[in-house]
Amino acid sequence: MNTNHKSDFRISSIKRLRFCSSFKRYSKSKKIVEKLKYIIKKEGAENILLFVPLELEVNIKPLILELRKAKKKVYVPFMQDDSFKMVKYRLPLQKRRFGIYEPNNSFMKPVKIDLAVVPIVGVDALNKRIGFGKGMYDRFFYRLKYKPTIVFTQLVLCKSEKILSDNYDIEADYIITG
């Protein structure tokens, strides 16, 4: 695999995502959240790894609030070294590395998650994740000793017809786009 193709695809996908108007982002996010709720219910997920969305990502904040009210256990990434650990979602959120908002670090026993919702920049021909290029999600899932249900979300489907992924890039059970 030529990494230039992967980085070129990443750049063009980010441009497509930036082109999506705020109204479209709102309506697409709303539709995607409804589909996520259906999958969470279908899978019977109780412990769920979500993410605090960046501007180019699906706004899942309403889902986070709804799941917490339903007494589901909601976790988000907390960046640590070359990957992240899961922490309970709670306020306040602090803007940290790469402009990502995170709750404060919390020390908790490792929890087995049932389902993970993962933002993507795009997918390749094998439906493997192309992210922002830091590899944090790939390292996180590689280090897990089990495989939860993985759901990719994206406002606009950015899919390459070429195989751009490496063998360690993660693959989803579901891909939901607007």
Disulfide bonds with the S-S distance in Angstrom:
none
